[in-house]
Amino acid sequence: MLVLIDGNSILNRAFYGIMGSKMLTTPDGKYTNAVYGFLAIMFKVLDDLKPDYMAVAFDLKAPTARHKMYEGYKATRKGMPNELAEQMPIIKEILQLMNITIIEKEGYEADDILGTLAKRGEKANIPVTILSGDRDTFQLASKKVTIRIPHTKMGKSETDNFGEKEIIEKYGLKPVQLIEVKGLMGDTSDNIPGVPGVGEKTAIDLIKKYKSIDKLYEALENGTDDIKGKLREKLTANKELALLSRTLGTINTEVPIEQSIEDLKRKEWNNEKVLEKFKELRFNRFIERFNLQNTDISPKSQNKTLEELVTIEKITQDKIPQIISKIKQQKEMVYFLGKKELNADSENMIKKKINSISIYLEDENIAYYIEIENENLIQSWKEIFESKDIKKIRI
C-alpha cells in the first residue's frame, strides 16, 4: 500500500477545523492547531491502512505552468493566514523526524506530484490511497487508486473513500471525464473560468451525452447536436475558454520526480527527536499514544537512549510494598501510566483503561514495570498518588 498526502490541503483543513476558542498554542504563543490536526488525520490513516510506502507533497510559492498559461489562475485566492503559515515549517520538521518523505517541485503543484506518484504506484501494481481535501483529485481515481476525503460529522472525524466505482456511482461518469466537466463549469476556488453560465449539473449532463469537450464541439460545429437557445450561444462563444479550463484542471501525471517508489518506503522514527518536539509543542496525547516517553525515563537524562539510561525490571504484586517504601524515602516519584483503548462502541465516557504502571527510581537507576490486571492493583498505589508529601513527575 502506498499512501500519498496532499500536505497543503490537509494542513489547511486541520487549521480551520480547530479554530477560535479551540486554537491550540504553546505557552510561548506558538500556534499548533494545524500541526496537531494534520497529525491526527495522518495517524488515523496509518492506523487504518498500515502502508508500506508513504510521501507528503507540498506546494511551493514559485509560479507553475498553469500560472504562466493563464495569468488569472488562483488570482482570487487570499494569502495564507500568518497563524497557519508559521506552522508549515513545524509540520515539515516533524515529518522529517518521522523519516516520512516530503516532495516539493518548483513549477508543479502538489496535485501533480500526487498524480505522478499515484500512476507509478498503479503501474507497479501497488494499491494507492491519496489523502486530500481537494476533490480535484477525483480524476485520479481508478481500480487501484482511492481518494480519501476527511471530514467532520457530529464532531467526529470521518473519511469518505472514492475509487473508480464510487465516482461512477456519484457522477455517472468515469473519473477522467471529470476533467471535461471542469473544463465546462470552471472552478471558482482556482479561478478557472470555464464557460460562463454553465454550472455543474449542466456540465455533467453534457459530458454524459457527448463524452468529452472535443466531441461536444464537434457536434456543435457539425450541427448534429440538440442544444438550443442561450446555452448553445454560450458554448459556441467560449470554446477557447473551455479548452483552456480543461488544460488548467488536468493534473499532470508526468512530473520529473527523482524519488522512486522504493525511496518512499516507511522507516523508523527518530523517537528521541520526535519526543523532544512533541514535548515542546505540548502534544502529550501523541507522546502517550506512541509510548515515546520510554525513550526518556528520566527528566535529567534526555539525551540518552533507554538502554543507556536504565535497567527495566518487571515486577509482580508482592514487590509493590517495597517499591512504595522506597518512594516514601526519596519523596519523589517518576512514573508513567500505560493505557489501552476500550471498545470504540462502548457507552463508557472513559475510552481508555490503565493497564500498566512504570516507576523510575533514580537512586537505583531502575524502572520498575507492573501490569495491572485488576482494580486491586490500582488501589495498591492509591496512598502514594494521593500523598501531598511526594513529588510526582509524570512522563
Residue pairs with C-beta under 8 A, 6 or more apart in sequence:
1 49
1 50
1 51
1 52
1 53
1 126
1 127
1 128
1 129
2 51
2 52
2 53
2 54
2 55
2 117
2 118
2 121
2 126
2 127
2 128
2 129
2 261
2 264
3 45
3 46
3 49
3 51
3 53
3 54
3 55
3 128
3 129
3 131
4 54
4 55
4 56
4 57
4 114
4 117
4 118
4 121
4 128
4 129
4 130
4 131
5 42
5 45
5 54
5 55
5 56
5 57
5 130
5 131
5 132
6 57
6 110
6 111
6 114
6 130
6 131
6 132
6 133
6 134
6 137
7 56
7 57
7 58
7 59
7 91
7 102
7 110
8 58
8 59
8 110
9 110
9 132
9 133
9 134
10 38
10 41
10 42
10 131
10 132
10 133
10 150
11 34
11 35
11 38
11 84
11 87
11 88
11 91
12 34
12 84
12 133
13 37
13 41
13 133
13 150
14 33
14 34
14 35
14 36
14 37
14 38
14 40
14 41
15 33
15 34
15 37
15 81
15 83
15 84
15 87
17 37
17 152
18 24
18 33
18 34
18 36
18 37
19 33
22 33
23 31
23 33
23 83
24 31
24 32
24 33
24 36
25 31
25 32
25 33
26 32
26 280
26 281
26 282
27 282
30 86
30 90
30 281
31 83
31 84
31 86
31 87
32 87
32 90
32 281
32 282
32 283
33 87
34 84
34 87
34 91
35 87
35 90
35 91
35 94
35 281
36 281
36 283
38 91
39 91
39 94
39 283
39 286
40 157
41 131
41 150
41 157
42 131
43 286
43 289
44 157
44 159
45 51
45 129
45 131
45 148
45 159
49 129
51 129
51 266
52 126
52 265
52 266
53 121
53 126
53 261
53 262
53 264
53 265
53 266
54 100
54 101
54 264
54 266
55 100
55 101
55 102
55 103
55 117
55 259
55 264
56 95
56 100
56 101
56 102
56 103
57 102
57 103
57 104
57 110
57 111
57 113
57 114
57 117
58 88
58 92
58 102
58 103
58 104
58 110
59 104
59 109
59 110
60 104
60 105
60 106
62 106
62 107
63 107
64 107
64 108
64 109
64 112
65 107
65 108
65 252
66 73
66 74
66 109
66 248
67 73
67 74
69 244
69 247
69 248
70 192
70 244
70 248
72 191
72 193
73 190
73 191
73 192
73 248
74 190
74 191
75 191
76 188
76 191
77 189
77 190
77 191
80 88
90 281
92 102
93 277
94 274
94 277
95 102
96 102
97 269
97 270
97 273
97 274
97 277
98 269
98 270
98 274
99 266
99 267
99 268
99 269
99 270
100 266
101 259
101 263
101 264
103 113
103 117
103 257
103 259
104 113
105 112
105 113
105 255
105 256
105 257
108 252
108 255
111 132
111 134
111 136
111 137
111 251
112 251
112 252
112 253
112 255
113 255
113 257
114 130
114 132
114 137
114 140
114 251
115 137
115 140
115 251
115 252
115 253
115 255
116 252
116 253
116 254
116 255
116 257
117 128
117 257
117 261
117 264
118 128
118 130
118 140
118 145
118 253
119 140
119 253
120 260
120 261
121 127
121 128
121 144
121 145
121 261
122 128
122 142
122 144
122 145
124 261
125 144
126 144
126 261
127 144
127 146
128 144
128 145
128 146
129 145
129 146
129 147
129 148
129 161
130 137
130 140
130 145
130 146
130 147
130 148
131 148
131 150
132 147
132 148
132 149
133 149
133 150
135 147
135 149
136 182
136 187
136 249
136 251
137 147
137 251
138 147
138 162
138 167
138 175
138 178
139 175
139 176
139 178
139 179
139 250
139 251
140 147
140 175
140 251
140 253
141 147
141 162
141 163
141 164
141 166
141 167
141 175
142 163
142 164
142 175
143 163
143 164
145 163
146 161
146 162
146 163
147 161
147 162
147 163
148 159
148 160
148 161
148 162
149 159
149 160
149 161
149 162
150 157
150 158
150 159
151 157
151 158
151 159
151 160
152 158
162 170
164 174
164 175
167 173
167 174
167 175
167 178
168 174
171 177
171 178
171 181
171 204
172 204
172 208
173 181
173 204
173 207
173 208
177 207
177 211
177 212
179 246
179 249
179 250
180 203
180 207
180 211
180 212
180 213
180 246
181 200
181 203
181 204
181 207
182 192
182 194
182 203
182 245
182 246
182 249
183 194
183 213
183 242
183 243
183 245
183 246
183 247
183 249
184 194
184 195
184 198
184 202
184 203
184 206
184 207
184 213
184 242
184 245
185 194
185 195
185 198
185 199
185 200
185 202
185 203
186 192
186 193
186 194
186 195
186 198
186 245
187 194
187 245
187 249
190 248
190 249
192 245
192 248
192 249
193 241
193 244
193 245
194 203
194 241
194 242
194 245
195 234
195 235
195 238
195 241
195 242
195 245
196 234
196 238
196 241
197 230
197 231
197 234
198 206
198 231
198 234
198 235
202 231
206 216
206 227
207 213
207 216
210 216
210 219
210 225
213 242
213 243
213 246
216 225
216 235
217 235
217 239
217 242
219 225
220 227
220 232
220 235
220 236
225 232
227 235
235 242
271 292
271 295
272 295
272 296
272 302
272 303
272 305
274 290
274 292
275 287
275 292
275 293
275 295
275 296
276 302
278 284
278 286
278 287
278 292
279 287
286 292
287 293
288 339
291 338
293 336
293 395
294 306
294 336
294 358
295 305
295 306
296 302
296 306
296 395
297 306
297 309
297 310
297 334
297 336
297 358
297 360
297 367
297 395
298 309
298 310
298 334
298 360
298 362
299 334
299 393
299 395
300 362
301 309
306 312
309 365
310 360
310 365
310 366
310 367
311 365
311 366
311 367
312 366
312 367
312 369
313 366
313 367
313 368
313 369
314 368
314 369
314 370
314 371
315 323
315 368
315 369
315 370
316 370
317 370
317 377
317 380
319 368
320 370
320 377
320 380
320 381
323 359
323 361
323 368
324 380
324 381
324 383
324 384
326 361
326 363
326 364
327 333
327 359
327 361
327 384
327 390
328 384
328 387
328 390
330 361
330 362
330 363
331 389
331 390
331 391
332 362
332 390
332 391
332 392
332 393
333 359
333 384
333 390
333 391
333 392
333 393
334 359
334 360
334 362
334 393
334 395
335 357
335 358
335 359
335 360
335 392
335 393
335 394
335 395
336 357
336 358
336 394
336 395
337 354
337 356
337 357
337 394
338 354
338 355
338 356
338 357
338 358
339 352
339 353
339 354
339 355
340 352
340 353
340 355
341 351
341 352
342 348
342 350
342 351
342 352
342 353
344 351
354 372
354 378
355 371
355 372
356 369
356 370
356 371
356 372
357 369
357 370
357 372
357 381
358 367
358 368
358 369
358 370
359 367
359 368
360 366
360 367
360 368
360 395
361 367
361 368
370 377
372 378
384 390
385 392
